[in-house]
């Protein structure tokens, strides 16, 4: 079998299960941590006596398809049929399973080789057992469908029949193993439906919100409306006297959103009765230190900061001042985007049981080890005294990378030891206690030289910061294009203060930066007498690889050109100007999360209302699409979410330190009836495969506003898009 030779060392062990099955404990080093400690991937493969295989899925399933994809890779290299495979969710434990977070589109690049190695290592032990049984060389044997075969003699034996012998063999060194050649893949590259999809369609309980334990109490939690306010007093005894109320407890926070602010918890045998009791709760909060923050004050401060000297440089290359002085034309424009919420369909929730000095947690978390650390710190427990079980996640988008709900549930459970407690946010809680995508303001300038080429670029970015650093997800990378594509670039930043917790929202940073940079460059292209695709192809014309930092692959201009040229052909861009009045096509390209995506969008604007007709998407995420149907869904979902951020009216506003929006009526989601045709094609290149949860989102928003300009002549420089902007 030809394929990819392994160069990293690893080990596996095997043991017999009760009933005659074989359990493989597969440990394969996937990387070195910064301190040199190996980061270990452990996958459990159980081979049952009837030759069925149970594969453990180690990562959180948040709709991105990891619970199906990772076992697909193991099954491929193990060389079993997919019909033989049953998938089970593991619990969370980095010491056993390695990294288990779900965020940043990192699962595919992180797991592509290590997870396949796990399957290949198990296969090697089974082949070695057959070779010893038959007295032949292992390299003369083949495998297929969970059997080992000897082509010369015609003999074959099932994996199950080899279980006992394989368990007694020494573990192979992964350096001796060879992965399959992609040409031989039978599972990878096939469209396989999500393992949980039948249960979801049938309404079976899989999600954290569904989870129940005998004797469980439900908890609701009241916190200060203004982030960071502290508890003073409340009518606790009056609430305790209400029918159905089991406990009323105060929770002391540590002053951070991550570990939870002060609160009052009401526990009952039903969530509804706890919620009803909460309506009688009257709390006095000290909000004196946090009530001065508001959306209006941010806007006023940002306008003043934009006119002044920046707090500091992010990137400065060449001689920007000289390039602007020599320019044939200078273009300037101001762009803005608001705070927005994650708005997950499943509100935040967590079930916790504190007993005998330990806590067990059942949570829809994207980042379990972060939660373990927070709970350990808050409760003064050793991490090994905290067990975390995954539930299916009903929408994450980065919200569940934060584990405040886990800390709060554990803190409540500690006060009622031996009784399981389920903390469930209301919809209003979910909007009022989010970690929001931060707002931002960009003051752009661009210089066009006398030859009509972009010669200099300047962005004064006003955002939120603390102690001289941007708050979470308010970063502007020093590598943001056009850095590296032109000689003279200045990116600088100024900071405002806020009490708003901020966090990573799907395509963090990029979901906003893609909008402002590509929309502004569309203005630059127009001023230079060309369209944006022409400008981008000019900037990318020199074959080069741009350094993106020590932990990221380089940006390859040829890959960017490939998706741009692909989407222009898909969307018949050459005839874009021949559309009827009120119709327009817009283009955008963006690179994020190691993915190259170019998109064209067609819009019709009538009476100030834009209707998106079609979105064409071309993406390059490397050499292999592991699960094509899921890849398509990830791209389509990204496009829909981006359109919702721009068109549905999503905005979070703040008055007196508190968020105003409390439900989907004031922070709507994109609806099915408003969703266009989305046509997706992938450009395969000879690079390792990367993730798809995020990189298709950023280009759709600038493609939309650029299409609106093509249809109406009006520039959209702030979000969300409103009818007043287009009137």
C-alpha positions in Angstrom: 0.0 0.0 0.0 1.5 3.4 -1.0 0.9 6.4 1.1 2.3 8.9 3.6 5.1 7.7 5.8 4.9 8.7 9.5 7.8 10.6 11.0 6.6 11.2 14.6 6.9 8.5 17.2 4.0 7.3 19.3 2.7 4.2 21.0 -0.5 2.2 21.4 -1.6 -0.5 23.8 -4.3 -3.0 23.6 -6.3 -5.2 26.0 -9.2 -7.7 26.0 -12.7 -6.5 26.9 -15.2 -8.6 28.8 -17.0 -10.7 26.2 -14.0 -11.2 24.0 -13.8 -7.7 22.3 -10.5 -5.8 21.8 -10.0 -2.3 23.2 -7.3 -0.2 21.6 -5.9 2.7 23.6 -4.2 4.6 20.8 -1.8 7.4 21.9 -0.2 9.4 19.1 1.8 12.6 19.8 0.3 15.3 17.6 2.4 18.3 18.5 4.7 19.8 21.1 3.3 22.3 23.5 5.2 25.5 24.1 6.8 24.0 27.2 7.9 20.9 25.3 5.2 18.7 26.8 3.7 16.3 24.2 0.1 17.0 23.3 -1.4 13.6 23.1 -4.3 12.4 21.0 -6.0 9.3 22.4 -8.8 7.6 20.4 -10.6 4.5 21.8 -11.4 1.8 19.2 -13.4 -1.1 20.5 -13.7 -4.2 18.2 -16.6 -6.3 19.3 -16.9 -10.1 18.9 -19.3 -9.7 15.9 -16.7 -7.5 14.1 -18.5 -4.3 14.7 -16.3 -1.3 15.7 -17.1 1.4 18.2 -15.1 4.6 17.7 -14.9 7.3 20.3 -15.5 10.9 19.1 -13.4 13.1 21.3 -14.4 16.6 20.3 -17.5 18.7 21.1 -20.2 18.5 18.5 -21.6 21.9 17.8 -23.0 21.3 14.3 -19.6 21.5 12.6 -19.6 17.7 12.0 -16.6 16.7 14.1 -18.4 13.8 15.8 -18.8 12.2 12.3 -15.6 13.5 10.7 -13.0 12.3 13.3 -14.4 8.7 13.3 -14.4 8.8 9.5 -10.7 9.3 9.5 -10.0 6.6 12.1 -12.3 4.1 10.2 -10.5 4.9 6.9 -7.1 4.0 8.2 -8.4 1.1 10.3 -9.9 -0.2 7.0 -13.4 -1.0 8.1 -16.7 -0.3 6.3 -18.6 2.6 7.6 -21.6 0.3 8.1 -19.5 -1.5 10.8 -19.0 1.6 12.8 -20.9 2.9 15.8 -19.8 6.3 17.2 -19.8 7.2 20.9 -19.0 10.6 22.4 -16.1 10.5 24.9 -16.0 12.6 28.0 -13.7 15.6 28.3 -10.2 14.9 29.6 -7.1 16.5 27.9 -4.8 14.1 29.7 -6.4 11.2 27.9 -7.7 12.6 24.7 -5.6 15.7 23.9 -7.2 18.9 22.7 -11.0 18.7 22.6 -12.0 22.3 21.9 -14.3 23.2 19.0 -13.4 26.7 17.7 -11.3 28.6 15.2 -11.8 26.0 12.5 -8.8 24.2 14.0 -10.1 20.6 14.3 -9.4 19.6 10.7 -5.8 20.9 10.5 -5.0 19.8 14.1 -6.4 16.2 13.7 -5.8 15.4 10.0 -2.7 13.3 10.6 -2.9 12.3 14.3 -6.4 10.9 14.0 -5.6 8.9 10.9 -2.5 7.6 12.6 -4.6 6.2 15.4 -6.6 4.1 12.9 -3.4 3.0 11.1 -1.7 1.9 14.3 -4.7 -0.3 15.3 -4.7 -1.8 11.8 -1.0 -2.6 12.1 -1.5 -4.6 15.3 -4.3 -6.6 13.7 -2.2 -7.4 10.6 0.8 -8.4 12.8 -1.5 -10.8 14.7 -2.6 -12.4 11.4 0.9 -12.6 10.1 2.1 -14.4 13.3 -0.9 -16.8 13.1 -0.2 -17.7 9.4 3.6 -17.6 9.6 3.9 -15.0 6.8 5.4 -11.5 6.6 3.0 -8.8 7.6 3.8 -6.7 4.5 2.4 -9.5 2.3 -1.1 -9.1 3.8 -3.9 -6.7 3.0 -7.0 -5.5 4.8 -10.5 -4.6 3.7 -13.9 -4.3 5.5 -12.5 -5.3 8.9 -10.7 -8.4 7.7 -7.1 -9.3 7.1 -6.4 -11.2 3.9 -3.5 -13.2 2.5 -3.6 -12.8 -1.3 -1.2 -15.6 -1.9 -3.2 -18.3 -0.1 -6.7 -16.8 -0.3 -7.1 -17.0 3.5 -8.9 -14.3 5.4 -9.8 -13.6 9.1 -11.9 -11.0 10.8 -10.5 -8.4 13.1 -12.7 -9.8 15.8 -11.1 -13.2 15.5 -7.7 -11.6 15.8 -8.6 -9.7 19.0 -7.0 -12.0 21.5 -3.8 -12.5 19.7 -3.4 -8.8 18.8 -3.9 -7.8 22.5 -0.7 -9.8 23.4 1.6 -8.2 20.8 4.0 -5.3 21.5 2.7 -1.9 20.4 4.0 -0.7 17.0 6.1 2.4 16.7 4.2 4.9 14.5 7.4 5.7 12.6 7.0 2.3 10.9 3.5 2.9 9.8 2.2 4.2 6.4 -1.0 6.1 5.9 -3.2 5.4 3.0 -2.7 7.1 -0.3 -5.7 9.4 -0.9 -6.4 7.5 -4.1 -7.3 4.5 -1.9 -9.8 6.4 0.3 -13.2 4.6 0.7 -14.6 6.7 3.5 -12.8 10.0 3.5 -14.2 12.1 0.6 -17.6 10.5 0.7 -20.7 12.4 1.8 -21.8 10.9 5.2 -24.7 12.3 7.1 -24.2 13.5 10.7 -24.3 10.7 13.2 -26.8 12.5 15.4 -29.1 13.7 12.5 -31.7 10.9 12.8 -32.1 11.4 16.5 -32.3 15.2 16.1 -35.0 14.9 13.4 -36.9 12.5 15.7 -36.7 15.0 18.6 -34.7 12.7 20.8 -33.0 14.3 23.8 -29.3 15.0 23.0 -28.7 18.5 24.0 -27.7 20.0 27.3 -31.2 21.6 27.6 -32.7 18.1 27.4 -30.4 16.5 30.1 -32.0 15.1 33.2 -31.0 13.3 36.3 -33.1 11.7 39.1 -33.9 14.2 41.8 -32.6 17.1 39.8 -33.5 20.7 40.8 -33.7 23.5 38.2 -32.0 26.8 38.8 -32.5 30.3 37.4 -30.0 33.0 38.1 -30.6 36.7 38.5 -27.6 38.9 37.9 -27.1 42.7 37.7 -28.4 44.2 34.5 -25.2 46.3 34.3 -22.1 44.2 33.8 -20.0 44.2 36.9 -22.6 45.5 39.4 -22.5 43.9 42.8 -25.1 42.5 45.1 -26.4 44.6 48.0 -29.7 43.1 49.2 -32.8 41.2 48.2 -36.1 39.9 49.4 -34.7 36.4 49.8 -37.0 35.2 52.6 -40.1 36.3 50.7 -39.0 34.3 47.7 -38.1 31.3 49.8 -41.7 31.2 51.1 -43.2 30.8 47.7 -44.8 27.4 46.7 -42.4 25.1 44.9 -39.2 27.0 45.8 -36.6 24.6 47.2 -33.7 27.0 47.8 -32.8 30.7 47.3 -29.0 31.2 47.3 -26.6 34.0 46.7 -23.6 33.5 44.5 -20.5 35.6 44.9 -18.7 36.3 41.7 -15.1 37.3 41.2 -15.9 40.4 39.2 -15.1 38.8 35.8 -17.6 37.7 33.2 -15.7 34.5 32.7 -16.3 33.2 36.2 -19.6 34.9 36.7 -20.7 38.0 38.5 -22.7 38.2 41.8 -26.1 36.6 41.5 -29.2 35.2 43.2 -30.2 31.6 42.3 -33.7 30.2 42.8 -34.0 26.4 42.8 -37.2 24.4 42.2 -38.3 21.0 40.9 -39.3 22.7 37.6 -37.7 25.4 35.6 -41.0 27.1 35.1 -41.8 27.4 38.8 -38.3 28.8 39.4 -38.8 31.3 36.7 -42.2 32.4 38.2 -40.6 32.8 41.6 -37.9 34.9 40.0 -40.5 37.4 38.9 -41.2 38.3 42.5 -37.5 38.7 43.3 -36.4 42.3 44.1 -32.6 42.9 44.2 -30.7 46.0 45.0 -27.5 46.2 43.0 -24.6 48.6 43.4 -24.1 49.8 39.8 -22.3 53.0 40.6 -19.0 51.9 38.9 -20.6 50.6 35.7 -23.7 52.6 34.9 -21.9 55.2 32.8 -21.3 53.0 29.7 -23.6 53.4 26.7 -23.8 53.0 23.0 -24.2 56.8 22.5 -21.1 57.6 24.6 -19.0 55.1 22.7 -20.0 56.7 19.4 -19.1 60.2 20.7 -15.8 59.0 22.1 -15.0 57.1 18.9 -15.6 60.2 16.7 -13.3 62.2 18.9 -10.5 59.6 19.0 -10.6 59.1 15.2 -9.7 62.7 14.8 -6.7 62.6 17.2 -3.4 60.8 17.5 -3.7 57.0 17.7 -2.7 55.2 20.9 -0.2 53.1 19.0 0.9 51.3 15.8 -0.2 47.8 14.8 1.9 47.7 11.6 4.0 50.3 9.8 5.8 49.5 6.6 7.5 51.8 4.1 7.1 55.6 4.1 3.3 56.1 4.3 3.5 59.9 4.5 5.6 60.2 1.4 3.4 57.8 -0.5 0.3 59.8 0.3 2.1 63.1 -0.6 3.1 61.6 -4.0 -0.4 60.1 -4.7 -2.3 60.9 -7.8 -5.5 60.5 -5.8 -6.4 59.9 -2.2 -9.6 58.1 -1.1 -10.9 58.2 2.4 -14.0 56.8 4.2 -15.2 55.9 7.7 -16.7 52.5 8.5 -18.5 51.2 11.6 -20.0 47.9 12.9 -21.9 47.3 16.1 -21.8 45.0 19.0 -23.8 41.8 18.2 -24.8 38.7 20.1 -24.2 35.0 19.4 -27.9 34.3 19.7 -27.6 30.6 20.0 -30.9 28.7 19.6 -30.1 26.6 22.7 -29.7 29.0 25.7 -26.7 28.5 27.9 -27.2 25.7 30.4 -25.2 23.3 32.6 -26.0 20.4 35.0 -23.8 19.9 38.0 -23.6 17.5 40.8 -21.3 18.2 43.8 -20.7 15.2 46.0 -17.8 14.0 48.3 -15.6 16.9 47.4 -15.9 16.5 43.7 -18.1 17.9 41.0 -19.5 16.2 37.9 -20.7 18.4 35.0 -22.8 17.8 31.9 -22.4 20.8 29.6 -22.7 21.9 26.0 -19.2 23.4 26.0 -16.9 24.2 23.1 -13.9 24.5 25.4 -14.1 22.0 28.3 -10.6 22.4 29.7 -11.0 26.1 30.0 -14.2 25.3 32.0 -12.4 22.8 34.1 -9.8 25.5 35.0 -12.4 28.1 35.8 -14.4 25.7 38.0 -11.2 24.5 39.8 -10.2 28.1 40.6 -13.6 29.2 41.7 -14.3 26.2 43.9 -10.7 25.6 45.1 -10.8 22.0 43.7 -8.0 20.1 42.1 -8.7 19.7 38.4 -8.9 15.9 38.7 -11.9 16.3 41.0 -13.9 17.7 38.1 -15.4 15.4 35.5 -16.9 17.0 32.4 -19.3 15.2 30.1 -20.2 16.5 26.7 -23.8 17.1 25.6 -24.7 17.9 22.0 -24.5 21.7 21.5 -27.5 23.6 20.1 -25.5 26.3 18.5 -22.2 27.7 19.7 -20.6 30.2 17.2 -18.0 30.9 19.9 -20.3 31.6 22.8 -19.6 28.3 24.4 -15.9 28.8 24.3 -16.7 30.8 27.4 -17.8 28.7 30.4 -19.4 31.2 32.8 -22.5 29.0 33.0 -20.4 26.0 34.0 -18.8 27.9 36.9 -22.2 29.2 38.0 -23.9 25.8 37.9 -21.0 24.3 39.9 -21.2 27.1 42.5 -24.9 26.6 43.0 -24.5 22.8 43.2 -21.8 23.1 45.9 -24.5 24.7 48.2 -26.8 21.7 47.8 -24.4 18.8 47.9 -25.6 15.4 46.6 -28.4 17.1 44.6 -28.0 17.5 40.8 -28.7 21.1 39.7 -29.5 22.2 36.2 -28.9 25.9 35.5 -30.8 27.1 32.4 -30.7 30.7 31.1 -33.9 32.2 29.8 -33.8 33.7 26.3 -33.5 37.1 27.9 -30.6 35.9 30.1 -28.9 34.7 27.0 -29.0 38.1 25.3 -28.2 40.0 28.5 -25.3 37.8 29.6 -23.4 37.2 26.4 -19.8 37.8 25.4 -20.5 40.1 22.5 -18.7 40.7 19.2 -17.1 44.1 19.9 -18.0 47.2 17.9 -15.4 49.0 15.9 -14.7 52.2 13.9 -12.2 52.4 11.0 -10.9 55.6 9.5 -9.5 54.5 6.1 -7.3 56.3 3.6 -5.8 54.9 0.4 -3.4 56.4 -2.1 -3.6 55.7 -5.8 -0.4 56.5 -7.7 -0.3 58.2 -11.0 -0.3 54.8 -12.7 -3.6 53.9 -11.1 -2.3 51.4 -8.7 -2.9 51.2 -4.9 0.3 52.6 -3.4 -0.4 53.3 0.3 -3.1 52.2 2.8 -3.9 53.6 6.3 -6.4 52.4 8.9 -7.0 54.2 12.2 -8.9 51.5 14.1 -10.9 52.7 17.2 -11.9 49.8 19.3 -12.2 48.7 23.0 -9.2 48.0 25.1 -7.8 47.6 28.6 -4.3 48.2 29.9 -3.1 49.2 26.5 -4.3 46.0 24.8 -7.5 45.2 22.8 -10.2 43.3 24.6 -11.0 39.8 23.4 -11.9 39.6 19.7 -11.1 43.3 19.1 -7.7 42.6 17.6 -6.5 43.9 14.2 -3.8 41.6 13.0 -0.5 43.2 11.9 -0.7 40.9 8.8 -4.1 42.2 7.7 -4.1 42.6 3.9 -2.9 44.7 2.1 0.1 44.3 4.4 2.7 42.5 2.4 1.0 43.2 -0.9 2.0 46.9 -1.1 5.0 48.7 0.3 3.4 51.5 2.3 0.9 50.5 5.0 0.0 52.0 8.4 -2.4 50.2 10.7 -2.9 51.9 14.1 -5.4 51.7 16.9 -7.0 53.7 19.7 -8.9 52.3 22.7 -12.2 53.0 24.4 -13.2 51.6 27.8 -16.3 49.3 28.2 -17.8 47.0 30.8 -19.3 44.8 28.0 -17.9 41.3 28.0 -16.6 40.5 24.6 -15.9 37.2 22.9 -15.2 35.2 19.8 -18.1 35.1 17.3 -17.9 32.8 14.3 -14.9 34.0 12.2 -13.8 36.2 15.1 -12.4 39.5 14.0 -12.7 38.5 10.4 -16.5 38.8 10.4 -16.0 42.5 10.8 -12.6 43.2 9.2 -13.7 41.4 6.0 -16.6 43.8 5.7 -14.7 47.1 6.2 -11.5 46.2 4.3 -13.2 44.7 1.2 -15.9 47.3 1.1 -13.4 50.1 1.3 -11.2 48.5 -1.4 -14.2 48.4 -3.6 -14.3 52.2 -3.3 -10.6 52.4 -4.0 -11.0 50.2 -7.1 -13.8 52.4 -8.4 -11.7 55.5 -7.9 -8.9 53.9 -9.8 -11.2 53.1 -12.7 -11.4 49.3 -12.2 -13.5 46.8 -10.3 -12.5 45.1 -7.1 -11.5 41.7 -8.6 -9.1 43.5 -11.0 -7.6 45.4 -8.1 -7.2 42.2 -6.0 -5.7 40.3 -8.8 -3.2 43.1 -9.4 -2.2 43.1 -5.7 -1.8 39.3 -5.8 0.0 39.2 -9.2 3.4 38.4 -7.7 3.8 34.8 -6.6 4.8 35.0 -3.0 4.2 33.5 0.5 3.5 36.0 3.2 4.4 35.2 6.8 1.4 35.1 9.1 3.2 34.3 12.3 5.0 31.3 13.8 1.9 29.3 14.5 0.2 29.8 11.1 0.9 28.7 7.6 1.9 31.4 5.1 -0.6 33.3 2.9 0.0 32.0 -0.6 -1.0 34.5 -3.3 -1.5 31.8 -5.9 -4.2 30.2 -3.8 -6.0 33.5 -3.4 -5.9 34.1 -7.2 -7.2 30.6 -7.8 -10.4 31.2 -5.8 -10.9 34.7 -7.2 -10.7 33.5 -10.8 -12.9 30.5 -10.0 -15.8 32.5 -8.5 -15.6 35.1 -11.3 -16.2 32.3 -13.8 -18.9 30.7 -11.7 -20.9 34.0 -11.4 -20.4 35.2 -15.0 -18.7 38.4 -13.6 -17.8 39.5 -17.1 -21.4 40.4 -17.7 -22.2 41.9 -14.3 -22.7 45.4 -15.7 -25.4 44.1 -18.1 -27.9 43.5 -15.2 -31.2 45.5 -15.2 -31.7 48.6 -13.1 -31.9 47.9 -9.4 -29.9 44.7 -9.8 -26.2 44.4 -8.9 -23.4 42.0 -8.3 -20.7 42.5 -5.7 -17.5 40.7 -5.1 -15.2 40.1 -2.1 -12.2 38.0 -1.2 -11.0 37.2 2.3 -8.5 34.9 3.9 -9.2 33.7 7.4 -8.7 30.5 9.5 -6.3 29.2 6.9 -9.1 29.2 4.2 -9.2 31.2 1.0 -12.7 32.3 0.0 -14.0 34.5 -2.8 -17.6 35.3 -3.2 -20.0 37.0 -5.6 -23.5 38.1 -4.6 -26.4 39.2 -6.7 -28.9 41.6 -5.1 -32.1 43.3 -6.2 -33.0 46.5 -4.4 -36.6 47.8 -4.6 -38.1 50.5 -2.4 -34.9 50.5 -0.3 -35.2 46.8 0.5 -32.4 44.5 -0.7 -33.2 41.0 -1.7 -30.3 38.6 -2.2 -30.9 36.3 -5.2 -27.8 34.2 -5.5 -24.4 33.8 -3.7 -21.5 32.1 -5.5 -18.7 30.8 -3.3 -15.3 29.5 -4.3 -13.1 28.1 -1.5 -9.7 26.6 -1.1 -9.1 24.6 2.1 -6.4 22.3 0.7 -6.2 18.9 -0.9 -9.0 17.0 0.6 -12.7 17.7 1.4 -13.2 15.0 4.1 -17.0 15.0 4.2 -18.4 16.8 1.2 -22.0 17.1 2.3 -20.9 18.6 5.6 -18.5 20.9 3.9 -21.3 22.2 1.8 -23.5 22.8 4.9 -20.7 24.6 6.7 -20.2 27.0 3.8 -23.9 27.6 3.3 -24.4 28.1 7.0 -21.6 30.6 7.1 -23.1 32.6 4.2 -26.5 32.6 5.9 -25.1 33.8 9.2 -23.1 36.6 7.5 -26.3 37.7 5.7 -28.1 37.7 8.9 -25.5 39.9 10.6 -25.9 42.4 7.7 -29.6 42.3 6.8 -31.7 40.9 9.7 -31.2 43.9 11.9 -28.7 42.5 14.4 -27.3 45.1 16.8 -26.7 45.2 20.5 -27.1 48.6 22.2 -26.3 49.6 25.8 -27.8 52.1 28.2 -26.5 52.8 31.7 -24.2 49.8 31.5 -26.9 47.3 30.5 -27.9 45.7 27.2 -31.3 46.7 25.8 -32.0 43.7 23.4 -33.6 40.7 25.1 -35.0 38.3 22.4 -35.1 37.6 18.7 -37.7 40.4 18.1 -34.9 43.0 18.7 -31.9 40.9 17.5 -33.4 38.8 14.6 -31.9 35.8 12.8 -31.9 35.3 9.1 -35.1 33.4 8.0 -35.5 30.6 5.5 -37.7 32.7 3.3 -34.9 35.3 3.0 -32.1 32.8 2.2 -30.8 32.9 -1.4 -29.5 30.1 -3.7 -25.9 29.4 -2.5 -23.6 27.8 -5.1 -20.4 26.3 -3.7 -17.3 24.9 -5.5 -14.0 24.0 -4.0 -10.6 24.6 -5.6 -8.3 21.8 -4.5 -4.6 22.5 -4.0 -1.7 20.5 -2.8 -1.8 21.7 0.8 -3.0 20.0 4.0 -6.7 20.3 4.6 -8.0 23.0 6.9 -11.3 23.9 8.6 -14.6 25.1 7.2 -16.6 26.4 10.1 -15.7 30.0 9.6 -13.7 31.2 6.5 -16.7 31.4 4.2 -18.5 34.0 6.4 -16.3 37.1 6.1 -16.5 37.7 2.3 -20.3 37.6 2.1 -20.9 40.8 3.9 -18.7 43.0 1.8 -19.9 41.2 -1.4 -23.4 42.2 -0.3 -22.7 45.9 0.3 -20.6 46.1 -2.9 -23.6 44.6 -4.8 -25.9 47.1 -3.2 -23.6 49.9 -4.5 -23.7 48.3 -8.0 -27.5 48.3 -7.9 -28.1 51.7 -6.3 -24.9 53.8 -6.4 -25.1 54.0 -2.6 -22.3 53.0 -0.3 -23.1 51.1 2.9 -20.4 51.9 5.5 -22.1 50.7 8.7 -24.1 47.7 9.8 -26.7 46.5 9.9 -28.1 47.6 6.5 -31.3 49.6 6.9 -33.9 50.8 4.4 -33.0 54.4 5.4 -29.5 53.9 4.1 -30.9 53.0 0.6 -33.8 55.4 0.4 
